[in-house]
Amino acid sequence: MLVSKNLVKVVSIAVASMSLMGVGASVSQAASFTAPKLGVAETMPTDPAIKKGDKIFVTVKDTKNQKVNVLDAQGHKTSQKVSMGSIYTVKDVKKAAGKKIVKINKSQWLNIKDVVKD
């Protein structure tokens, strides 16, 4: 019985040391591995200092709803919508209701976050 206990101890110590050596080897291998350099992701500028007379392009963040709400001069939503991909010439830019908005025609305004400079 004493021999079997010693045998179990020896086997368990051998298994434990082998597993630690395997972990140490994989850690040192991971430490020496260099990841490939990835390019910088392109992000769409949402506020590139749009001014009167600039061409703007309507963008949509939600892919299911391909329309953007039209605002009034006070910055409140109206029932009208503008489709993604539309190109307009900016008539005016102002800040209303805490948002920067751009005028696209005599009564329609868009949130500046929904457009990019073309």
MOJOSUL-V133213 format. One record per run of one state. SS is the DSSP state (H for helix, E for strand, C for the rest). FROM is the first residue (numbers start at 1). TO is the last residue. If there is no record, write none. Layout:
ss->SS from->FROM to->TO
ss->SS from->FROM to->TO
This chain:
ss->C from->1 to->1
ss->H from->2 to->32
ss->C from->33 to->54
ss->E from->55 to->58
ss->C from->59 to->66
ss->E from->67 to->71
ss->C from->72 to->76
ss->E from->77 to->83
ss->C from->84 to->86
ss->E from->87 to->89
ss->C from->90 to->91
ss->E from->92 to->96
ss->C from->97 to->98
ss->E from->99 to->103
ss->C from->104 to->108
ss->E from->109 to->111
ss->H from->112 to->114
ss->E from->115 to->117
ss->C from->118 to->118
